[in-house]
Amino acid sequence: MQYKARDTVTVIYEGTQALKFNISYHLRNCTSHCADTSPRFNTTCREDKRCECAAGFMGPNCDTPICPNNCSGRGSCVVSTGVCRCDTSSSGSACSERSSSQVTWSVLSYDWTPPGYQTMPPRLGHTTTRVTINGTEQLITFGGFSLQTPLDDIWKFDPDTLTWTELLPLTSEEEESDSDQKRKRSEETSESESDQKRERREVDEGWKEETSETDQRRDSGHTAPSPRYWHCSFQVAPGVLCVVGGLTEDGLTNETWCADLTVPGHVTWTRSPASGLPPIGGSAMTQLSSTQWMLFGGMTEEGATNSLWSYDSDTYLWEEITTSKGFVPALFGHTIIAYQKNLYVVGDQGLYKYNTESHTWTTWLPSNQGGLLSNQGGLSSNQGWLPSNSRGLSSNEGELQ
């Protein structure tokens, strides 16, 4: 038997007797699509006359697209196009990437309290800051408002064990022992450091004493910041958390206090000589460089503000920044983040960008409310968040009960 053509079979019979017979045959050959080299089919006809589909295609004619990696199990494959239709939580050609527009929240705290574990009381208007303590990153929460009174407690959250621990002031004996250890380390360091390097180290660690005699008399008997909320906090050096501004029972404050958190389970507060900032609360703060922090907006004694302030940890000075172009409304209870040379402020349903080189504001998403600027009395006149009474939020009965 010899194959001659696609639709013909020639049978050669040698013999003397005439025979009648039927022939059934099957030809193995590629379909006509295998000869088509257009991108539609992407096929190859092999020597054994089998049609070989190109990557990403399947079927007898190799014209059925295959979705990459079966859409990673996070979406459905549109067979007609071979394109994945990803779930809302994923993105990418194979749905293998988590969508940047999606946020997944996880509860990192216990619904019940295991024996021996502490639970931080509920609160609002507090700050939670990431602080590197003895080489380990921890979350530190300070102050806030709870059960109709401002707070001055400070708590550490360990993400590995999911536990809260209240940090307590050192006793006189513990403080004396800690001072001796610091003095010893300082003496050992001074032997190997120049005076210039030692001075720089003291500035970075926030322990350079520059408080005037007036401040010392005024702070006599005060070894920790007064209870407050709507303040800002930031890490000025490893193991050192600073708290600035906020609303106390006596009203708005511009004080800055720094906490040494390097002793396990304890906190030691020191009043910072920082100056230049007016009494303010409800602001937002972010770090721009290793020695510079930016504070925007909030509430002053005159009402809501759109002022931008810069803090230099080398000089302990606050400086108000004058913008050259653009506008941003007065905001309270907003957020701010620094990215590259820009500041991004989100609040009052608007998104605003500030360029630190050109000193200009740009409105990315305009506010539907017009900011708080139209409310001359700030939020205190209509919502009670900054009331004029000395008890702060006590007018909001049952706020956190």
C-alpha positions as CSV (number, residue, x, y, z in Angstrom):
1,M,0.0,0.0,0.0
2,Q,1.4,3.3,-0.9
3,Y,0.3,6.8,0.0
4,K,-0.1,9.0,-3.0
5,A,-2.2,12.0,-2.2
6,R,-4.3,13.6,0.5
7,D,-7.6,12.1,-1.0
8,T,-6.3,9.1,-3.0
9,V,-5.1,5.6,-2.1
10,T,-3.5,3.4,-4.8
11,V,-3.6,-0.4,-4.2
12,I,-1.2,-2.6,-6.2
13,Y,-2.4,-6.2,-6.5
14,E,-0.4,-8.9,-8.1
15,G,-2.1,-12.2,-8.8
16,T,-3.9,-14.4,-11.5
17,Q,-7.4,-14.4,-10.0
18,A,-9.7,-11.6,-10.3
19,L,-10.9,-10.4,-6.8
20,K,-13.4,-7.9,-5.6
21,F,-12.7,-6.2,-2.3
22,N,-13.4,-3.0,-0.4
23,I,-10.8,-0.7,1.2
24,S,-11.2,1.5,4.3
25,Y,-8.5,3.9,5.1
26,H,-7.6,6.8,7.4
27,L,-5.1,9.4,6.4
28,R,-3.0,11.1,9.2
29,N,-2.4,14.6,8.1
30,C,-2.4,18.1,9.6
31,T,-5.5,20.2,9.1
32,S,-5.4,23.1,6.7
33,H,-4.8,25.4,9.6
34,C,-1.3,24.0,10.2
35,A,-0.3,25.6,6.9
36,D,-1.6,28.9,8.2
37,T,1.3,30.8,9.8
38,S,-0.8,33.8,10.8
39,P,-0.9,34.8,14.4
40,R,-4.5,33.6,14.6
41,F,-3.6,29.9,14.7
42,N,0.1,29.8,15.7
43,T,0.6,26.2,14.6
44,T,3.3,23.9,13.2
45,C,2.8,20.7,11.2
46,R,5.3,18.1,12.3
47,E,6.9,15.4,10.2
48,D,4.6,12.8,11.7
49,K,1.7,14.8,10.3
50,R,0.5,15.9,13.8
51,C,-0.5,19.5,14.3
52,E,1.6,21.1,17.1
53,C,0.0,24.1,18.8
54,A,2.1,27.1,19.7
55,A,2.3,28.1,23.4
56,G,-0.9,29.5,24.6
57,F,-3.2,27.6,22.2
58,M,-5.0,24.3,22.2
59,G,-7.6,22.3,20.4
60,P,-7.6,20.2,17.1
61,N,-7.1,23.4,15.1
62,C,-4.9,25.1,17.7
63,D,-7.2,28.1,17.6
64,T,-8.4,28.0,21.3
65,P,-6.3,30.3,23.5
66,I,-5.1,29.1,26.9
67,C,-5.1,31.6,29.8
68,P,-1.7,31.9,31.4
69,N,-1.2,29.7,34.5
70,N,-5.0,29.0,34.5
71,C,-5.4,32.5,36.0
72,S,-3.6,31.4,39.1
73,G,-6.9,30.3,40.6
74,R,-7.8,33.9,41.2
75,G,-9.9,34.6,38.2
76,S,-11.8,33.2,35.2
77,C,-10.4,32.5,31.7
78,V,-12.1,34.1,28.8
79,V,-11.7,31.3,26.2
80,S,-12.4,33.4,23.2
81,T,-9.5,35.7,23.9
82,G,-7.3,33.7,26.3
83,V,-7.4,36.7,28.7
84,C,-7.8,36.2,32.4
85,R,-10.7,38.1,34.1
86,C,-9.1,38.6,37.6
87,D,-11.0,38.7,40.9
88,T,-11.1,42.1,42.6
89,S,-8.3,41.2,44.9
90,S,-5.8,40.3,42.1
91,S,-4.3,41.7,38.9
92,G,-1.8,40.9,36.2
93,S,-2.0,38.8,33.1
94,A,-2.1,35.6,35.2
95,C,-4.0,37.2,38.2
96,S,-0.9,36.4,40.2
97,E,-0.4,39.9,41.6
98,R,-2.4,41.4,44.4
99,S,-4.2,44.5,43.2
100,S,-2.7,47.7,44.5
101,S,-6.2,49.1,44.8
102,Q,-7.3,46.5,47.3
103,V,-6.6,46.4,51.0
104,T,-6.8,43.3,53.2
105,W,-7.3,43.9,56.9
106,S,-6.5,41.3,59.5
107,V,-7.3,41.4,63.2
108,L,-4.0,41.2,65.1
109,S,-5.5,41.3,68.6
110,Y,-7.3,38.7,70.6
111,D,-11.1,38.8,71.1
112,W,-10.4,37.3,74.5
113,T,-7.7,37.9,77.0
114,P,-5.4,34.9,77.7
115,P,-4.3,34.5,81.3
116,G,-1.5,36.9,82.2
117,Y,-2.0,39.0,79.1
118,Q,-2.7,42.8,79.2
119,T,-5.3,44.5,77.2
120,M,-5.0,48.2,76.1
121,P,-8.1,50.1,77.0
122,P,-10.2,51.4,74.0
123,R,-9.4,55.0,73.0
124,L,-9.5,57.5,70.2
125,G,-7.3,60.5,69.2
126,H,-4.1,58.5,70.1
127,T,-1.0,57.9,68.1
128,T,0.6,54.6,67.1
129,T,4.2,54.8,65.9
130,R,6.7,52.2,64.6
131,V,9.8,52.4,66.8
132,T,13.0,50.4,66.6
133,I,13.9,49.3,70.2
134,N,17.1,47.4,70.7
135,G,17.2,46.3,67.1
136,T,13.5,45.1,67.0
137,E,10.6,47.0,65.5
138,Q,7.7,47.6,67.8
139,L,4.5,49.5,67.7
140,I,4.1,52.2,70.4
141,T,0.8,53.7,71.3
142,F,0.6,56.8,73.5
143,G,-2.3,58.8,74.9
144,G,-5.7,59.3,73.5
145,F,-9.2,59.8,74.9
146,S,-11.1,57.1,76.8
147,L,-14.1,57.0,79.1
148,Q,-14.4,60.8,79.2
149,T,-10.8,61.6,80.1
150,P,-7.5,62.1,78.3
151,L,-4.8,59.5,78.7
152,D,-1.1,59.6,79.3
153,D,-0.3,55.9,79.3
154,I,2.1,54.3,76.8
155,W,1.8,50.7,75.4
156,K,4.0,48.5,73.3
157,F,2.5,46.0,70.8
158,D,4.6,43.0,69.7
159,P,3.5,41.9,66.2
160,D,5.1,38.5,66.7
161,T,3.3,37.5,69.9
162,L,0.2,39.7,69.3
163,T,0.4,41.1,72.8
164,W,0.1,44.5,74.4
165,T,2.4,45.5,77.3
166,E,2.1,48.8,79.2
167,L,5.4,50.5,79.7
168,L,5.8,51.9,83.2
169,P,8.1,54.6,84.6
170,L,11.3,53.4,86.3
171,T,11.4,53.4,90.1
172,S,14.0,55.5,91.8
173,E,16.3,52.5,92.2
174,E,15.8,51.3,88.6
175,E,16.3,54.9,87.3
176,E,19.6,55.2,89.3
177,S,20.8,51.9,88.0
178,D,19.9,52.8,84.4
179,S,21.7,56.2,84.8
180,D,24.8,54.4,86.1
181,Q,24.7,52.1,83.0
182,K,24.3,55.0,80.6
183,R,27.1,56.9,82.4
184,K,29.4,53.9,82.0
185,R,28.5,53.5,78.4
186,S,29.1,57.2,77.8
187,E,32.5,57.1,79.5
188,E,33.5,54.1,77.4
189,T,32.3,55.8,74.3
190,S,34.2,59.1,75.1
191,E,37.5,57.2,75.1
192,S,37.1,56.3,71.4
193,E,35.1,59.3,70.1
194,S,36.2,62.8,69.4
195,D,34.3,65.6,71.1
196,Q,32.6,66.5,67.8
197,K,31.4,62.9,67.2
198,R,30.2,62.6,70.8
199,E,28.2,65.8,70.5
200,R,26.6,64.6,67.3
201,R,25.6,61.3,69.0
202,E,24.0,63.1,71.9
203,V,22.0,65.3,69.5
204,D,20.8,62.2,67.6
205,E,19.7,60.4,70.7
206,G,17.8,63.4,72.0
207,W,19.5,63.7,75.3
208,K,21.2,67.0,75.0
209,E,20.0,69.2,77.9
210,E,19.1,72.7,76.7
211,T,16.1,73.6,78.8
212,S,16.3,77.1,80.2
213,E,16.0,77.8,84.0
214,T,12.5,79.1,83.4
215,D,11.4,75.9,81.7
216,Q,13.0,73.9,84.5
217,R,11.1,75.8,87.2
218,R,7.9,75.5,85.2
219,D,8.4,71.7,84.7
220,S,9.4,71.1,88.3
221,G,7.6,68.0,89.5
222,H,6.5,67.0,86.0
223,T,8.4,63.9,84.8
224,A,6.0,62.9,82.0
225,P,3.7,64.7,79.4
226,S,0.2,65.6,80.7
227,P,-2.7,63.4,79.5
228,R,-3.6,64.4,75.9
229,Y,-5.2,63.4,72.6
230,W,-5.0,64.6,68.9
231,H,-1.2,64.9,69.3
232,C,1.5,63.8,66.9
233,S,4.3,61.3,67.6
234,F,7.5,60.3,65.8
235,Q,10.7,58.3,66.3
236,V,13.6,60.8,66.5
237,A,16.2,58.1,67.1
238,P,16.3,54.3,67.7
239,G,14.5,53.6,70.9
240,V,13.3,57.2,71.3
241,L,9.7,58.3,70.7
242,C,8.7,62.0,70.8
243,V,5.2,63.4,71.3
244,V,4.3,66.9,70.2
245,G,1.2,69.1,70.7
246,G,-2.2,67.8,71.4
247,L,-5.3,68.7,73.5
248,T,-5.0,68.5,77.3
249,E,-7.4,69.3,80.1
250,D,-5.8,72.8,80.1
251,G,-6.3,73.3,76.3
252,L,-4.0,73.0,73.3
253,T,-0.3,72.6,73.9
254,N,2.9,72.9,71.9
255,E,5.1,70.9,74.3
256,T,7.4,68.2,73.0
257,W,8.3,65.2,75.2
258,C,10.6,62.4,74.3
259,A,10.5,58.8,75.7
260,D,13.5,56.5,76.2
261,L,12.1,53.0,75.5
262,T,15.4,51.1,75.6
263,V,14.9,49.7,79.1
264,P,12.5,46.6,78.7
265,G,9.1,47.2,80.1
266,H,9.8,50.8,81.1
267,V,9.7,54.4,79.8
268,T,11.7,57.5,80.8
269,W,10.3,60.8,79.7
270,T,12.4,64.0,79.0
271,R,11.0,67.4,78.1
272,S,12.5,68.5,74.8
273,P,13.7,72.1,74.3
274,A,11.9,72.2,70.9
275,S,10.5,75.7,70.2
276,G,8.7,77.7,67.6
277,L,5.5,75.8,67.2
278,P,2.2,77.3,68.4
279,P,-0.2,75.3,70.6
280,I,-1.8,72.9,68.1
281,G,-3.8,69.6,67.9
282,G,-5.3,67.4,65.3
283,S,-2.3,67.8,63.0
284,A,-0.6,65.2,60.8
285,M,3.1,64.6,60.8
286,T,5.6,62.7,58.5
287,Q,9.3,62.3,58.2
288,L,11.0,64.0,55.2
289,S,14.6,63.2,55.9
290,S,16.8,61.8,58.7
291,T,16.7,65.1,60.6
292,Q,13.5,66.8,59.2
293,W,9.9,66.2,60.0
294,M,6.9,68.0,58.5
295,L,3.6,68.9,60.3
296,F,0.5,70.1,58.5
297,G,-2.9,71.5,59.5
298,G,-4.8,70.9,62.7
299,M,-6.5,73.2,65.1
300,T,-4.9,76.2,66.8
301,E,-6.4,78.6,69.3
302,E,-7.6,80.6,66.3
303,G,-9.4,77.6,64.7
304,A,-8.6,75.2,61.9
305,T,-5.3,75.9,60.0
306,N,-3.6,75.0,56.7
307,S,-0.1,75.9,58.0
308,L,2.9,73.7,57.2
309,W,5.7,73.4,59.7
310,S,9.2,71.9,59.5
311,Y,11.1,70.5,62.5
312,D,14.9,70.1,62.6
313,S,16.1,67.5,65.1
314,D,19.6,69.0,65.0
315,T,18.5,72.5,66.2
316,Y,15.2,71.6,68.0
317,L,13.5,74.4,66.0
318,W,10.1,74.5,64.3
319,E,9.8,76.7,61.2
320,E,6.7,77.7,59.4
321,I,7.0,77.0,55.6
322,T,5.8,79.7,53.3
323,T,4.2,78.3,50.1
324,S,4.7,80.2,46.8
325,K,1.8,78.8,44.8
326,G,-1.4,76.8,45.1
327,F,-3.9,76.3,47.8
328,V,-4.9,73.7,50.3
329,P,-7.9,74.0,52.7
330,A,-7.5,74.0,56.5
331,L,-7.8,70.4,57.6
332,F,-8.2,68.6,60.9
333,G,-7.9,64.8,61.6
334,H,-6.3,64.2,58.2
335,T,-3.3,62.1,57.1
336,I,0.0,63.0,55.5
337,I,2.8,61.0,54.0
338,A,6.2,61.9,52.4
339,Y,7.3,60.3,49.1
340,Q,10.4,61.3,47.4
341,K,10.3,65.2,47.4
342,N,6.6,65.5,47.8
343,L,4.1,65.5,50.6
344,Y,0.6,64.0,50.1
345,V,-2.3,65.1,52.3
346,V,-5.6,63.3,52.4
347,G,-8.5,64.8,54.2
348,D,-12.0,66.3,53.8
349,Q,-12.6,64.1,50.7
350,G,-9.6,65.8,48.9
351,L,-6.1,64.7,47.9
352,Y,-3.3,67.4,47.8
353,K,0.3,67.3,46.9
354,Y,3.0,69.6,48.1
355,N,6.4,69.9,46.3
356,T,9.1,70.6,48.9
357,E,11.5,72.0,46.2
358,S,9.1,74.4,44.5
359,H,7.0,75.0,47.6
360,T,3.8,74.7,45.7
361,W,0.5,72.9,46.4
362,T,-1.4,70.9,43.7
363,T,-4.9,69.7,44.1
364,W,-5.2,66.1,42.9
365,L,-8.7,65.4,44.1
366,P,-10.7,68.5,45.0
367,S,-12.8,68.5,48.2
368,N,-16.5,68.5,48.0
369,Q,-16.8,70.3,51.2
370,G,-14.4,73.2,50.7
371,G,-12.3,72.2,53.7
372,L,-12.7,73.4,57.3
373,L,-11.8,77.0,56.4
374,S,-15.4,78.0,56.2
375,N,-15.9,76.9,59.8
376,Q,-14.3,79.8,61.6
377,G,-14.6,78.1,64.9
378,G,-13.1,74.9,63.7
379,L,-14.8,71.6,64.7
380,S,-15.4,72.8,68.2
381,S,-18.5,74.8,67.3
382,N,-20.5,72.0,65.7
383,Q,-19.2,68.5,66.5
384,G,-17.7,68.7,69.9
385,W,-14.3,67.3,69.0
386,L,-12.5,70.3,70.3
387,P,-14.9,71.8,72.9
388,S,-14.1,74.8,74.9
389,N,-14.7,73.0,78.2
390,S,-11.8,71.8,80.2
391,R,-12.8,68.2,80.2
392,G,-12.3,67.8,76.4
393,L,-14.7,65.2,75.1
394,S,-16.6,64.8,78.4
395,S,-19.5,66.7,76.8
396,N,-20.0,63.7,74.5
397,E,-21.6,61.4,77.0
398,G,-20.9,57.7,76.4
399,E,-18.4,58.4,73.6
400,L,-16.4,55.2,74.3
401,Q,-18.6,53.4,76.8
